Amino acid sequence: VVRLDRKTCIGAAICSTMSPERWKIVEDGKVDILSKDTKKNADNSIQEYEFDDEDELKKWLEDARVCPVIAIHVVKKETGEQLI
């Protein structure tokens, strides 16, 4: 699961520059996950997207690593272990 903490996001846009197919800067200057399957909490401060492809995992991990404020987390769904 990739988890975006929008309260932490500062809109540096490194993730959306690296991976415009996965991230988009929106009206408030922060990013959103670009998937129709993204789950959002009531105030949209947390977004989650579940995936199960190993190649996709590598890409999400790369995106999370470049975030300067660590607003992007990758978590194992089964165990809750945070990879980043």
Secondary structure as GFF3:
##gff-version 3
##sequence-region A 1 84
A	DSSP	beta_strand	2	5	.	.	.	ID=ss1
A	DSSP	alpha_helix	14	18	.	.	.	ID=ss2
A	DSSP	beta_strand	23	25	.	.	.	ID=ss3
A	DSSP	beta_strand	31	33	.	.	.	ID=ss4
A	DSSP	beta_strand	39	40	.	.	.	ID=ss5
A	DSSP	beta_strand	46	49	.	.	.	ID=ss6
A	DSSP	alpha_helix	54	66	.	.	.	ID=ss7
A	DSSP	beta_strand	72	74	.	.	.	ID=ss8
###
